[in-house]
Amino acid sequence: MSHEIRTPMNGVLGMINLLLDTTLTATQREFALTVKTSAAALLSIINDILDFSKIEAGKMTFEKVDFDLREMVEDSLKPLAKRAQDKGLELAYRISPDVRTPLLGDPSRLRQVLLNLLSNAVKFTEKGGVFLEISQLSETNEEVELRCAVRDTGIGIAEHAQEKLFQSFTQADASTTRKYGGTGLGLAICRKLVELMGGSIGVSSSPGAGSTFWFTVRLAKPVNEPAPVMGDPHAGCAVGQASWLSGADRLEACPTAVSLAGVKPPPPPAASRAVSILLVEDNRVNRLVAALQLKKLGYHVDAVNNGAEAIEAWHRGAHQIILMDCQMPEMDGYEASRKIRELEATNNRAAVQIVAMTANAMQGDRELCLAAGMDDYVSKPIDEKKLISALERSAARLFEPPRLPAVLCPKAVEQLEGALS
């Protein structure tokens, strides 16, 4: 059902966003913004129902990928910043210094829980602020246990109502639904997700004194530490010397390595606009929405209706990036991507970047796309910022210069020469 529901929603939200980019009167803009807000609220309800049904069916799976905790937290706060500012609320977070990063787990599900708690806190707070604090409860060789607490200065919750908060389709009272809306599924989903991640969730609150919603979660440590970045001739030396230091001494010994970690060469100026994109989408409305979005961003776009037509277009060699819908008649996006990868290998052709566009948006769909040979993934309804990010990542991979050999420091070279002689 995910595909059938999300496909028309993509058309609604996509067209509204394009409409808002045109010249409108103040009244027309107000009408369009109201439609957008209502559609976004409907999508949120749809997402809750789909997530809840998947959890109840026992089909919820979790990724295990390295992620930066601070980055994930900031991604959770950004969507709420404008709403908090409009209400005059302070929105802040603190991560205890002893919390390590990166960690290994499912950042999207962790973000989902955080965003739900933070969003509720902003919704139910009229003055003061919302504060997120993350601390470490315990650590072993394999994992860490974190506690995340969202504290607000909002309306608070009576003790008898707190017991029902994490039950399905339940809110504090009927007036809450009338005033603030919602399905009453958000906290029930949070509880299920947290428990599936090996943690627990709870609340402490009293009417008029605000609330603190907290949860614990167990996250694994990455198997391999990030490799040192050889952007500086002596970076390798600094990392090597730092391996036997600890605490502040270690950070002081290798500031260059720390500041360069994860840095990649930027793509050439305007590289992302210099590529030609093939849009593969069977739904007429979604094809029109995506094509208009891409043209607005300055890309050259050609569109086809299914995977078989995509392969025909690939033979012409005119495109560097393919935006591939997954569910299509005649030939779906998965099969088309596999065939394109086979043809590239057979014909010794440079690999195109294939970005999946899917309305399924369920856990495990991303893995299916990558297994079929696709390079990236955006879910429908397509968020323009996420689409831009995916295209810029694709352009960066297309124009990424060859890797330079690592530079060893003179002392290491001397030791190596001595060993060889």
Residue pairs with C-beta under 8 A, 6 or more apart in sequence:
1 50
2 50
2 359
2 360
2 361
2 362
3 327
3 358
3 359
3 360
4 359
5 46
5 50
5 359
6 46
6 359
6 360
6 361
6 379
6 380
6 381
7 283
7 286
7 359
7 380
8 285
9 39
9 42
9 43
9 46
9 380
9 381
10 286
10 289
10 359
10 380
10 381
10 382
11 283
11 285
11 286
11 289
12 35
12 39
12 381
13 36
13 39
13 40
13 43
13 381
14 286
14 289
14 290
14 293
14 381
14 382
15 285
15 289
16 32
16 35
16 36
16 39
17 36
17 293
17 384
18 289
18 292
18 293
18 296
19 32
20 29
20 32
20 33
20 36
21 296
24 32
41 181
43 381
45 183
48 183
48 185
48 186
48 189
49 183
49 185
50 362
51 60
51 185
51 189
52 168
52 185
52 188
52 189
52 192
54 60
54 362
54 363
55 189
55 192
55 193
55 196
60 192
60 193
60 196
60 363
61 363
61 364
62 105
62 106
62 109
62 196
62 197
62 363
63 105
63 106
63 107
63 108
63 109
63 363
63 366
64 104
64 105
64 106
64 220
65 104
65 105
65 106
65 107
66 102
66 103
66 104
66 222
67 102
67 103
67 104
67 105
67 107
68 101
68 102
69 95
69 99
69 101
69 102
69 103
69 134
70 95
70 101
72 107
72 110
72 111
72 114
73 93
73 95
73 114
73 132
73 134
74 93
75 111
76 111
76 114
76 115
76 118
77 91
77 93
77 118
77 132
79 115
80 91
80 115
80 118
80 119
80 122
80 130
81 91
83 122
84 90
84 91
84 122
84 129
84 130
85 91
87 122
87 125
87 126
88 127
89 122
89 125
89 127
89 128
89 129
89 130
90 128
90 129
90 130
90 131
91 122
91 129
91 130
92 129
92 130
92 131
92 132
93 131
93 132
93 133
93 134
94 131
94 132
94 133
94 134
95 133
95 134
96 133
96 134
96 135
96 136
98 135
98 136
99 134
99 135
99 136
99 144
99 146
100 136
100 139
100 144
100 221
102 222
102 226
103 144
103 219
103 220
103 221
103 222
104 219
104 220
104 221
104 222
104 223
105 197
105 217
105 219
105 220
106 197
109 193
109 197
109 363
110 197
110 217
112 189
112 190
112 193
113 148
113 190
113 193
113 194
113 215
114 132
114 148
114 150
116 186
116 187
116 189
116 190
117 148
117 150
117 190
117 213
117 215
118 130
118 132
118 150
120 186
120 187
120 213
121 130
121 150
121 151
121 152
121 154
121 211
121 213
122 130
122 152
123 180
124 152
124 154
124 155
124 180
124 211
125 152
125 153
125 154
125 155
125 210
126 154
126 155
127 153
128 152
128 153
128 154
128 210
129 152
129 153
130 150
130 151
130 152
130 153
131 150
131 151
131 152
132 148
132 149
132 150
132 151
133 148
133 149
133 151
134 146
134 147
134 148
134 149
135 146
135 147
135 149
136 144
136 145
136 146
136 147
137 145
137 146
137 147
137 216
138 144
138 145
139 145
141 221
142 220
142 221
143 218
143 219
143 220
143 221
144 218
144 219
144 221
145 199
145 216
145 217
145 218
145 219
146 216
146 217
146 219
147 214
147 215
147 216
148 214
148 215
148 216
148 217
149 212
149 213
149 214
150 212
150 213
150 214
151 210
151 211
151 212
152 210
152 211
152 212
153 210
154 210
154 211
155 207
155 208
156 205
156 206
156 207
156 208
156 209
156 210
156 211
157 165
157 172
157 203
157 205
157 206
157 207
157 211
158 172
158 206
158 207
159 206
161 172
161 173
162 203
162 205
164 170
164 172
165 171
165 172
165 187
165 203
166 187
166 188
166 190
166 191
166 201
167 188
168 184
168 185
168 188
169 183
169 184
169 185
169 188
170 184
170 188
171 177
171 182
171 184
176 182
177 184
190 201
190 215
191 201
194 200
194 201
194 215
194 216
194 217
195 201
197 217
197 218
197 219
198 217
198 218
199 215
199 216
199 217
199 218
200 215
200 216
201 213
201 214
201 215
201 216
202 213
202 214
202 215
203 211
203 212
203 213
203 214
204 211
204 212
204 214
205 211
205 212
226 261
226 262
228 235
228 236
228 239
228 257
228 261
229 235
229 257
229 260
229 261
229 262
229 263
230 236
230 404
230 406
230 407
231 256
231 260
231 263
232 256
232 257
232 260
233 407
233 409
234 256
234 409
235 254
235 256
235 257
235 260
236 406
236 407
236 408
236 409
236 412
237 409
237 411
237 412
238 253
238 254
238 255
238 256
238 257
239 254
239 257
240 412
241 253
241 254
242 250
242 253
242 254
242 257
245 253
251 258
264 396
264 400
265 400
265 401
266 396
267 392
267 395
267 396
267 398
267 399
267 400
268 399
271 395
271 396
271 398
271 399
272 391
272 392
272 395
272 396
273 297
273 298
273 299
274 395
275 299
275 300
275 319
275 320
275 321
275 394
275 395
275 398
276 299
276 300
276 301
276 302
276 318
276 319
276 320
276 321
277 294
277 299
277 300
277 301
277 302
277 319
277 320
277 321
277 322
277 323
277 391
278 301
278 302
278 303
278 304
278 310
278 313
278 314
278 318
278 319
278 321
278 322
278 323
279 287
279 290
279 291
279 294
279 301
279 302
279 303
279 304
279 323
280 303
280 304
280 305
280 306
280 307
280 309
280 310
280 322
280 323
280 324
280 325
280 328
280 333
280 336
281 287
281 290
281 303
281 305
281 323
281 325
281 328
281 357
282 305
282 306
282 325
282 327
282 328
282 329
283 325
286 325
286 380
287 303
287 305
289 382
290 303
290 323
290 357
290 382
291 301
291 303
293 382
293 384
293 387
294 301
294 323
295 301
297 388
297 391
299 391
302 313
302 318
302 319
304 310
304 312
304 313
305 328
306 328
306 329
306 330
306 331
306 336
307 324
307 328
307 330
307 331
307 332
307 333
307 335
307 336
307 339
308 330
308 331
308 336
310 322
310 324
310 331
310 336
310 340
311 331
311 336
311 339
311 340
311 343
313 319
314 322
314 340
314 343
314 352
315 343
317 349
319 352
320 352
320 353
320 398
321 352
321 353
321 354
321 355
321 391
321 394
321 395
321 398
322 340
322 352
322 353
322 354
322 355
323 355
323 357
324 333
324 336
324 337
324 354
324 355
324 356
324 357
324 374
325 333
325 357
325 358
326 332
326 333
326 334
326 356
326 357
326 358
326 359
326 360
326 365
326 369
327 333
327 358
327 359
327 360
331 339
333 356
333 357
333 358
333 369
333 372
333 374
334 368
334 369
334 372
335 372
337 354
337 356
337 369
337 372
337 373
337 374
338 372
338 373
340 352
340 354
340 373
341 351
341 373
343 349
344 350
344 351
344 352
353 375
353 376
353 394
353 395
353 397
353 398
354 373
354 374
354 375
354 376
355 374
355 375
355 376
355 377
355 378
355 390
355 391
355 394
356 366
356 369
356 374
356 376
356 377
356 378
357 378
357 379
357 380
357 382
358 365
358 369
358 377
358 378
358 379
358 380
359 379
359 380
360 379
361 379
361 380
365 377
365 379
366 377
369 377
370 377
375 394
375 397
376 390
376 393
376 394
377 390
378 386
378 387
378 390
408 416
